[in-house]
């Protein structure tokens, strides 16, 4: 048979669209043509496939006109994931393997010149797409990629190390419909058990900073964003790096979503499976590095922090365009990257923790060292964070410097495990009441679920009027107050809860001056 069909998948964002690799061998001037909106990496597959087939002691049809079509033709294809299906299509069209037995399988893998299979990006996204579409098929992937894909429940994933390992199971005359038997270079991969809780740095390492520790507990209990303001060396980074340990263990669905984004970017590691990511890009990162982009679109840091933490140290030093690009994802939990030729949507439900100095020198309001900055310099530095962005950050917390005597004599702080237990109980109350965390409440849901006392409502109205809050600031203060009430186990949101929440919504100058 001179025509063969092999199934594979192309990645467009987190979507894994089905691709049929059609290979036709015809008489005529020998050539190797590859069509179907293939990128440069895919077109280079011609040389890799030719060498891999020859070096595997298989016959490459030199005297034929080879045409490979990647259908559908209007879907962009990139990377070397189509090397393996192209090679199998040529072998099936030339009669070296049984093309009819390829049905019920999907293949992806990059070939080396010797025929060995190399990992590809997005293997977990491919397996998730099959699971979501309820497609029953066998995935054949290289080592490294197969372990990722096998994490999806009920996935049928086979690992092959070499082109010959795949060819051996599709030779003519083999039994059809029987799953391939294990071999030295071929085996079925099963999902590894999920760890109960990934190891994180412990909050007991932090001495002092009771106000900041309380703010982190509130943020973890309600899913709120947080801004830490303090002098250099006060412990802002130390606190932020331990925040993920206060969050509950990831569910299977959360772990799969987070791992799929990491796999798409080529950053997935089985050693960090089910561990909440903490992404901390350098302050020179561009807007595209933060939110994603490129051609084809790739996920940015906010998507890699999905179901985890995005920590922005030295926040005012980030480019203004990069910070302003965070506005919509903070509200919606997704990021849509639109280009002239394509449009991709990535998840971005992260918790933002920002850190900044109070002034350019860093010592405004410090008791240990005098500030050398003028009022104009302080105002210019703080204005690098726009009002609309600050409006979207729920908690603004001062982190004062700890004196050396207090640091050396203080006892270890409360452990992450006990704080996580309280946060988990508060999260459970909010989910049982409204089906979501307090941070995700919409305006129409707040009236039904806040249960705000009359005295607390009057107190908030006075505070909002005096502080000239926007409607967004008022709503976010109410969400924080509801989280404080959940931590206290209170049924309604009372004046004490609102009063504490107001303390976390003061302006930067007010926070530093007190």
HELIX and SHEET records of a PDB file:
HELIX    1   1 UNK A   40  UNK A   43  1                                   4    
HELIX    2   2 UNK A   45  UNK A   55  1                                  11    
HELIX    3   3 UNK A   83  UNK A   93  1                                  11    
HELIX    4   4 UNK A   99  UNK A  102  5                                   4    
HELIX    5   5 UNK A  123  UNK A  132  1                                  10    
HELIX    6   6 UNK A  145  UNK A  149  1                                   5    
HELIX    7   7 UNK A  163  UNK A  167  1                                   5    
HELIX    8   8 UNK A  168  UNK A  170  5                                   3    
HELIX    9   9 UNK A  203  UNK A  205  5                                   3    
HELIX   10  10 UNK A  210  UNK A  222  1                                  13    
HELIX   11  11 UNK A  236  UNK A  241  1                                   6    
HELIX   12  12 UNK A  243  UNK A  246  5                                   4    
HELIX   13  13 UNK A  252  UNK A  264  1                                  13    
HELIX   14  14 UNK A  270  UNK A  272  5                                   3    
HELIX   15  15 UNK A  287  UNK A  291  1                                   5    
HELIX   16  16 UNK A  301  UNK A  304  1                                   4    
HELIX   17  17 UNK A  315  UNK A  317  5                                   3    
HELIX   18  18 UNK A  320  UNK A  324  1                                   5    
HELIX   19  19 UNK A  326  UNK A  332  1                                   7    
HELIX   20  20 UNK A  375  UNK A  382  1                                   8    
HELIX   21  21 UNK A  387  UNK A  391  1                                   5    
HELIX   22  22 UNK A  404  UNK A  409  1                                   6    
HELIX   23  23 UNK A  416  UNK A  434  1                                  19    
HELIX   24  24 UNK A  438  UNK A  440  5                                   3    
HELIX   25  25 UNK A  443  UNK A  449  1                                   7    
HELIX   26  26 UNK A  454  UNK A  467  1                                  14    
HELIX   27  27 UNK A  471  UNK A  488  1                                  18    
HELIX   28  28 UNK A  495  UNK A  503  1                                   9    
HELIX   29  29 UNK A  508  UNK A  513  1                                   6    
SHEET    1   A 4 UNK A   3  UNK A  12  0                                        
SHEET    2   A 4 UNK A  15  UNK A  26 -1                                        
SHEET    3   A 4 UNK A  65  UNK A  71 -1                                        
SHEET    4   A 4 UNK A  31  UNK A  35  1                                        
SHEET    1   B 4 UNK A 105  UNK A 107  0                                        
SHEET    2   B 4 UNK A 138  UNK A 141  1                                        
SHEET    3   B 4 UNK A 156  UNK A 160  1                                        
SHEET    4   B 4 UNK A 186  UNK A 189 -1                                        
SHEET    1   C 2 UNK A 110  UNK A 111  0                                        
SHEET    2   C 2 UNK A 117  UNK A 118 -1                                        
SHEET    1   D 5 UNK A 278  UNK A 279  0                                        
SHEET    2   D 5 UNK A 309  UNK A 312  1                                        
SHEET    3   D 5 UNK A 351  UNK A 356  1                                        
SHEET    4   D 5 UNK A 226  UNK A 229  1                                        
SHEET    5   D 5 UNK A 395  UNK A 398  1                                        
SHEET    1   E 2 UNK A 292  UNK A 293  0                                        
SHEET    2   E 2 UNK A 298  UNK A 299 -1                                        
SHEET    1   F 2 UNK A 334  UNK A 338  0                                        
SHEET    2   F 2 UNK A 343  UNK A 347 -1                                        
END                                                                             
